[in-house]
Amino acid sequence: MRQLFSILILIVLTSCQGSNSSFVFDPSVPYPLLNTGDFWLDKFDQRGLQNAIIYQDKIYCNTSDVRGGNNFLYCLNPKNGLVKWRGGVDAFASQPASFKNGMVIYSSYLGNISAFDKQGKVIWKAKFDHPYGGHWLDTINSKILVKTVYWKRVSEYNVESGKLISDNENDSLKKLIEKNMIDERLLEKHEYQFKKNGKKYTIKCRPSISDEIGNYIIKIEYN
């Protein structure tokens, strides 16, 4: 009998076993910890993973531990269902990661910015010193632009070093972002298949139609 699970990864990515409706959320219980090499499809519970984005055939997503102190950015391999690496972060994110020259750029909802290499090692960290309202990666000029709500202030960071370049009190960078921040990953289609323990898994990924920053919807099928 064929089993079908549709998972909205822009909201939450859960495992196949986590689809049990009897799951009861207990904030005192920590998130399950995924280790490198774990089979992520059946280990995580229904609290799930957030802000999924596809880059070079890998799924990047983060935990959302509101208690703090136990948040991670995960790199998941959709070709075999295994965790490629896990990187510790200061807080959970409200946007997916960004990418430049093999670097993974992560910013938390508090403006804690971390840059990881392809193996999940931290290259640098920075901190946006204002109330965080969103961030974008300017790949043309190799800058990370972090803003407050309503564009009252925008800070620019160097992608390679994480050093602060400028801190602006106007919205002059808004037009630059709107003009240049076209994410070609939104046009990609992804489908992966693999076998494990006698089951054939199919992972289908597509961008959310209603989303403009790269979140993906994941459908997982197995029989």
Short mmCIF file of the C-alpha atoms (twelve columns), coordinates in Angstrom:
data_MODEL
# 
_entry.id   MODEL 
# 
loop_
_atom_site.group_PDB 
_atom_site.id 
_atom_site.type_symbol 
_atom_site.label_atom_id 
_atom_site.label_alt_id 
_atom_site.label_comp_id 
_atom_site.label_asym_id 
_atom_site.label_seq_id 
_atom_site.Cartn_x 
_atom_site.Cartn_y 
_atom_site.Cartn_z 
_atom_site.pdbx_PDB_model_num 
ATOM 1   C CA . MET A 1   0.000  0.000  0.000   1 
ATOM 2   C CA . ARG A 2   1.461  3.308  -1.027  1 
ATOM 3   C CA . GLN A 3   1.936  5.899  1.695   1 
ATOM 4   C CA . LEU A 4   2.042  9.606  0.863   1 
ATOM 5   C CA . PHE A 5   3.162  12.447 3.125   1 
ATOM 6   C CA . SER A 6   2.971  16.105 2.074   1 
ATOM 7   C CA . ILE A 7   5.162  18.359 4.177   1 
ATOM 8   C CA . LEU A 8   5.153  22.173 4.108   1 
ATOM 9   C CA . ILE A 9   8.826  22.732 4.757   1 
ATOM 10  C CA . LEU A 10  8.516  26.523 4.777   1 
ATOM 11  C CA . ILE A 11  6.499  26.077 7.974   1 
ATOM 12  C CA . VAL A 12  7.815  22.797 9.322   1 
ATOM 13  C CA . LEU A 13  9.695  19.763 8.065   1 
ATOM 14  C CA . THR A 14  8.813  16.629 9.984   1 
ATOM 15  C CA . SER A 15  9.826  13.027 9.707   1 
ATOM 16  C CA . CYS A 16  7.619  10.235 8.370   1 
ATOM 17  C CA . GLN A 17  7.253  8.769  11.834  1 
ATOM 18  C CA . GLY A 18  6.440  12.229 13.180  1 
ATOM 19  C CA . SER A 19  3.129  12.241 11.322  1 
ATOM 20  C CA . ASN A 20  1.407  10.519 14.243  1 
ATOM 21  C CA . SER A 21  -1.495 12.779 15.277  1 
ATOM 22  C CA . SER A 22  -1.064 11.727 18.931  1 
ATOM 23  C CA . PHE A 23  2.064  13.868 19.236  1 
ATOM 24  C CA . VAL A 24  1.790  16.298 22.172  1 
ATOM 25  C CA . PHE A 25  4.141  19.268 22.289  1 
ATOM 26  C CA . ASP A 26  5.967  19.659 25.599  1 
ATOM 27  C CA . PRO A 27  8.192  22.788 25.756  1 
ATOM 28  C CA . SER A 28  10.242 21.183 28.532  1 
ATOM 29  C CA . VAL A 29  11.412 18.446 26.155  1 
ATOM 30  C CA . PRO A 30  14.384 19.545 24.016  1 
ATOM 31  C CA . TYR A 31  14.439 19.175 20.257  1 
ATOM 32  C CA . PRO A 32  15.720 15.823 19.015  1 
ATOM 33  C CA . LEU A 33  19.363 16.288 18.094  1 
ATOM 34  C CA . LEU A 34  20.290 15.203 14.578  1 
ATOM 35  C CA . ASN A 35  23.894 14.075 14.225  1 
ATOM 36  C CA . THR A 36  25.985 13.806 11.091  1 
ATOM 37  C CA . GLY A 37  25.012 10.595 9.309   1 
ATOM 38  C CA . ASP A 38  21.563 10.307 10.929  1 
ATOM 39  C CA . PHE A 39  18.591 9.408  8.729   1 
ATOM 40  C CA . TRP A 40  16.663 12.663 9.105   1 
ATOM 41  C CA . LEU A 41  13.399 11.385 7.578   1 
ATOM 42  C CA . ASP A 42  12.453 9.273  10.592  1 
ATOM 43  C CA . LYS A 43  14.292 10.747 13.575  1 
ATOM 44  C CA . PHE A 44  12.806 14.234 13.898  1 
ATOM 45  C CA . ASP A 45  9.461  14.795 15.635  1 
ATOM 46  C CA . GLN A 46  6.527  17.048 14.684  1 
ATOM 47  C CA . ARG A 47  8.107  20.271 15.920  1 
ATOM 48  C CA . GLY A 48  10.082 19.986 12.721  1 
ATOM 49  C CA . LEU A 49  12.629 22.182 10.963  1 
ATOM 50  C CA . GLN A 50  12.164 25.661 9.517   1 
ATOM 51  C CA . ASN A 51  13.064 27.852 6.519   1 
ATOM 52  C CA . ALA A 52  14.078 25.126 4.097   1 
ATOM 53  C CA . ILE A 53  15.958 26.163 0.985   1 
ATOM 54  C CA . ILE A 54  17.610 24.103 -1.749  1 
ATOM 55  C CA . TYR A 55  21.171 24.902 -2.826  1 
ATOM 56  C CA . GLN A 56  23.419 22.661 -4.948  1 
ATOM 57  C CA . ASP A 57  21.316 19.577 -4.182  1 
ATOM 58  C CA . LYS A 58  21.300 20.061 -0.414  1 
ATOM 59  C CA . ILE A 59  18.464 21.116 1.900   1 
ATOM 60  C CA . TYR A 60  19.369 23.799 4.445   1 
ATOM 61  C CA . CYS A 61  16.978 24.418 7.351   1 
ATOM 62  C CA . ASN A 62  17.077 25.403 11.015  1 
ATOM 63  C CA . THR A 63  15.524 24.460 14.320  1 
ATOM 64  C CA . SER A 64  13.168 26.840 16.114  1 
ATOM 65  C CA . ASP A 65  13.857 26.321 19.810  1 
ATOM 66  C CA . VAL A 66  12.094 29.276 21.441  1 
ATOM 67  C CA . ARG A 67  13.818 28.530 24.740  1 
ATOM 68  C CA . GLY A 68  17.165 29.278 23.100  1 
ATOM 69  C CA . GLY A 69  20.517 27.605 23.641  1 
ATOM 70  C CA . ASN A 70  19.796 24.615 21.429  1 
ATOM 71  C CA . ASN A 71  19.390 25.943 17.886  1 
ATOM 72  C CA . PHE A 72  21.164 24.592 14.813  1 
ATOM 73  C CA . LEU A 73  21.455 25.029 11.086  1 
ATOM 74  C CA . TYR A 74  21.250 21.675 9.320   1 
ATOM 75  C CA . CYS A 75  22.538 20.607 5.925   1 
ATOM 76  C CA . LEU A 76  20.469 17.617 4.767   1 
ATOM 77  C CA . ASN A 77  21.198 15.315 1.843   1 
ATOM 78  C CA . PRO A 78  17.966 14.582 -0.113  1 
ATOM 79  C CA . LYS A 79  19.766 11.976 -2.230  1 
ATOM 80  C CA . ASN A 80  20.168 9.520  0.653   1 
ATOM 81  C CA . GLY A 81  18.126 11.005 3.518   1 
ATOM 82  C CA . LEU A 82  21.187 11.598 5.727   1 
ATOM 83  C CA . VAL A 83  22.366 14.601 7.712   1 
ATOM 84  C CA . LYS A 84  25.482 16.048 6.062   1 
ATOM 85  C CA . TRP A 85  26.364 18.450 8.897   1 
ATOM 86  C CA . ARG A 86  25.000 20.451 11.804  1 
ATOM 87  C CA . GLY A 87  26.137 23.942 12.805  1 
ATOM 88  C CA . GLY A 88  25.379 25.624 16.104  1 
ATOM 89  C CA . VAL A 89  23.702 29.074 15.865  1 
ATOM 90  C CA . ASP A 90  22.887 31.708 18.488  1 
ATOM 91  C CA . ALA A 91  19.127 31.819 17.824  1 
ATOM 92  C CA . PHE A 92  16.517 30.524 15.382  1 
ATOM 93  C CA . ALA A 93  15.903 32.286 12.058  1 
ATOM 94  C CA . SER A 94  12.884 33.841 10.375  1 
ATOM 95  C CA . GLN A 95  14.418 33.581 6.854   1 
ATOM 96  C CA . PRO A 96  16.307 30.837 5.036   1 
ATOM 97  C CA . ALA A 97  20.080 30.841 4.610   1 
ATOM 98  C CA . SER A 98  21.873 32.556 1.707   1 
ATOM 99  C CA . PHE A 99  24.873 31.393 -0.319  1 
ATOM 100 C CA . LYS A 100 27.982 32.891 -1.903  1 
ATOM 101 C CA . ASN A 101 31.104 31.154 -3.281  1 
ATOM 102 C CA . GLY A 102 30.520 27.993 -1.271  1 
ATOM 103 C CA . MET A 103 29.715 29.912 1.919   1 
ATOM 104 C CA . VAL A 104 26.433 29.505 3.789   1 
ATOM 105 C CA . ILE A 105 25.216 32.736 5.392   1 
ATOM 106 C CA . TYR A 106 22.764 32.401 8.290   1 
ATOM 107 C CA . SER A 107 21.086 35.225 10.216  1 
ATOM 108 C CA . SER A 108 18.890 34.711 13.254  1 
ATOM 109 C CA . TYR A 109 15.771 36.721 14.041  1 
ATOM 110 C CA . LEU A 110 17.950 38.669 16.509  1 
ATOM 111 C CA . GLY A 111 20.516 39.586 13.860  1 
ATOM 112 C CA . ASN A 112 23.186 37.061 14.861  1 
ATOM 113 C CA . ILE A 113 24.977 36.362 11.588  1 
ATOM 114 C CA . SER A 114 27.131 33.261 10.992  1 
ATOM 115 C CA . ALA A 115 29.048 32.157 7.908   1 
ATOM 116 C CA . PHE A 116 29.727 28.435 7.412   1 
ATOM 117 C CA . ASP A 117 31.891 26.606 4.882   1 
ATOM 118 C CA . LYS A 118 30.747 23.541 2.908   1 
ATOM 119 C CA . GLN A 119 31.683 21.253 5.811   1 
ATOM 120 C CA . GLY A 120 29.664 23.238 8.366   1 
ATOM 121 C CA . LYS A 121 32.626 24.948 10.058  1 
ATOM 122 C CA . VAL A 122 32.138 28.546 11.197  1 
ATOM 123 C CA . ILE A 123 34.156 31.046 9.148   1 
ATOM 124 C CA . TRP A 124 33.065 34.221 10.939  1 
ATOM 125 C CA . LYS A 125 30.303 35.705 13.101  1 
ATOM 126 C CA . ALA A 126 28.792 39.194 13.279  1 
ATOM 127 C CA . LYS A 127 25.954 40.922 15.146  1 
ATOM 128 C CA . PHE A 128 23.435 43.427 13.763  1 
ATOM 129 C CA . ASP A 129 23.228 46.058 16.510  1 
ATOM 130 C CA . HIS A 130 19.633 47.130 15.820  1 
ATOM 131 C CA . PRO A 131 16.211 45.414 15.950  1 
ATOM 132 C CA . TYR A 132 16.341 42.854 13.123  1 
ATOM 133 C CA . GLY A 133 13.808 43.174 10.294  1 
ATOM 134 C CA . GLY A 134 15.259 40.968 7.538   1 
ATOM 135 C CA . HIS A 135 18.390 40.406 5.466   1 
ATOM 136 C CA . TRP A 136 19.445 39.919 1.842   1 
ATOM 137 C CA . LEU A 137 22.620 38.814 0.106   1 
ATOM 138 C CA . ASP A 138 23.933 41.195 -2.556  1 
ATOM 139 C CA . THR A 139 25.884 38.661 -4.628  1 
ATOM 140 C CA . ILE A 140 27.006 41.312 -7.139  1 
ATOM 141 C CA . ASN A 141 28.882 43.359 -4.535  1 
ATOM 142 C CA . SER A 142 29.544 40.518 -2.040  1 
ATOM 143 C CA . LYS A 143 27.631 42.218 0.742   1 
ATOM 144 C CA . ILE A 144 25.057 41.151 3.283   1 
ATOM 145 C CA . LEU A 145 22.390 43.805 3.868   1 
ATOM 146 C CA . VAL A 146 20.536 43.654 7.173   1 
ATOM 147 C CA . LYS A 147 17.641 45.993 7.893   1 
ATOM 148 C CA . THR A 148 15.331 47.095 10.657  1 
ATOM 149 C CA . VAL A 149 11.553 47.082 10.191  1 
ATOM 150 C CA . TYR A 150 10.339 49.756 7.737   1 
ATOM 151 C CA . TRP A 151 13.897 50.283 6.444   1 
ATOM 152 C CA . LYS A 152 14.751 52.817 9.163   1 
ATOM 153 C CA . ARG A 153 18.327 51.514 9.213   1 
ATOM 154 C CA . VAL A 154 20.344 49.236 6.902   1 
ATOM 155 C CA . SER A 155 23.787 47.790 7.688   1 
ATOM 156 C CA . GLU A 156 26.149 46.296 5.111   1 
ATOM 157 C CA . TYR A 157 28.584 43.478 5.948   1 
ATOM 158 C CA . ASN A 158 31.398 42.038 3.837   1 
ATOM 159 C CA . VAL A 159 30.554 38.451 2.854   1 
ATOM 160 C CA . GLU A 160 34.153 37.211 2.971   1 
ATOM 161 C CA . SER A 161 35.139 38.677 6.362   1 
ATOM 162 C CA . GLY A 162 31.896 39.582 8.125   1 
ATOM 163 C CA . LYS A 163 33.205 43.093 8.813   1 
ATOM 164 C CA . LEU A 164 30.725 45.969 9.000   1 
ATOM 165 C CA . ILE A 165 31.030 48.181 5.902   1 
ATOM 166 C CA . SER A 166 28.368 50.799 6.569   1 
ATOM 167 C CA . ASP A 167 25.429 51.616 8.825   1 
ATOM 168 C CA . ASN A 168 22.807 53.769 7.092   1 
ATOM 169 C CA . GLU A 169 19.794 55.602 8.511   1 
ATOM 170 C CA . ASN A 170 17.877 55.871 5.225   1 
ATOM 171 C CA . ASP A 171 16.163 53.523 2.805   1 
ATOM 172 C CA . SER A 172 18.445 54.243 -0.158  1 
ATOM 173 C CA . LEU A 173 19.458 50.586 -0.331  1 
ATOM 174 C CA . LYS A 174 15.865 49.416 -0.732  1 
ATOM 175 C CA . LYS A 175 15.826 50.152 -4.462  1 
ATOM 176 C CA . LEU A 176 19.193 48.425 -4.906  1 
ATOM 177 C CA . ILE A 177 17.856 45.297 -3.249  1 
ATOM 178 C CA . GLU A 178 14.593 45.286 -5.189  1 
ATOM 179 C CA . LYS A 179 16.526 45.711 -8.452  1 
ATOM 180 C CA . ASN A 180 19.253 43.124 -7.937  1 
ATOM 181 C CA . MET A 181 17.951 40.533 -5.466  1 
ATOM 182 C CA . ILE A 182 16.416 38.139 -8.014  1 
ATOM 183 C CA . ASP A 183 16.923 34.621 -6.670  1 
ATOM 184 C CA . GLU A 184 17.310 32.195 -9.594  1 
ATOM 185 C CA . ARG A 185 16.889 29.242 -7.217  1 
ATOM 186 C CA . LEU A 186 13.156 29.936 -7.266  1 
ATOM 187 C CA . LEU A 187 13.090 28.661 -10.850 1 
ATOM 188 C CA . GLU A 188 14.644 25.303 -10.029 1 
ATOM 189 C CA . LYS A 189 12.806 22.007 -9.732  1 
ATOM 190 C CA . HIS A 190 14.186 19.178 -7.649  1 
ATOM 191 C CA . GLU A 191 13.334 15.497 -7.332  1 
ATOM 192 C CA . TYR A 192 15.453 12.914 -5.550  1 
ATOM 193 C CA . GLN A 193 15.096 9.159  -5.123  1 
ATOM 194 C CA . PHE A 194 16.894 6.618  -2.947  1 
ATOM 195 C CA . LYS A 195 16.286 3.264  -1.264  1 
ATOM 196 C CA . LYS A 196 16.725 2.435  2.414   1 
ATOM 197 C CA . ASN A 197 15.683 -0.646 4.393   1 
ATOM 198 C CA . GLY A 198 13.616 -1.978 1.499   1 
ATOM 199 C CA . LYS A 199 11.672 1.249  0.972   1 
ATOM 200 C CA . LYS A 200 11.917 3.528  -2.044  1 
ATOM 201 C CA . TYR A 201 11.824 7.214  -1.093  1 
ATOM 202 C CA . THR A 202 11.008 10.094 -3.429  1 
ATOM 203 C CA . ILE A 203 11.647 13.666 -2.289  1 
ATOM 204 C CA . LYS A 204 10.076 16.388 -4.434  1 
ATOM 205 C CA . CYS A 205 10.993 20.019 -3.796  1 
ATOM 206 C CA . ARG A 206 9.432  23.127 -5.270  1 
ATOM 207 C CA . PRO A 207 9.420  26.805 -4.242  1 
ATOM 208 C CA . SER A 208 6.401  28.167 -2.467  1 
ATOM 209 C CA . ILE A 209 4.297  30.208 -4.898  1 
ATOM 210 C CA . SER A 210 3.385  32.713 -2.185  1 
ATOM 211 C CA . ASP A 211 6.938  33.154 -0.942  1 
ATOM 212 C CA . GLU A 212 9.630  35.446 -2.391  1 
ATOM 213 C CA . ILE A 213 12.711 34.559 -0.359  1 
ATOM 214 C CA . GLY A 214 13.383 30.979 -1.355  1 
ATOM 215 C CA . ASN A 215 11.422 28.765 1.020   1 
ATOM 216 C CA . TYR A 216 10.594 25.354 -0.434  1 
ATOM 217 C CA . ILE A 217 7.671  22.979 -0.107  1 
ATOM 218 C CA . ILE A 218 8.777  19.350 0.287   1 
ATOM 219 C CA . LYS A 219 6.710  16.292 -0.569  1 
ATOM 220 C CA . ILE A 220 8.051  12.968 0.662   1 
ATOM 221 C CA . GLU A 221 6.672  9.710  -0.744  1 
ATOM 222 C CA . TYR A 222 7.691  6.160  0.062   1 
ATOM 223 C CA . ASN A 223 6.432  2.672  -0.669  1 
# 
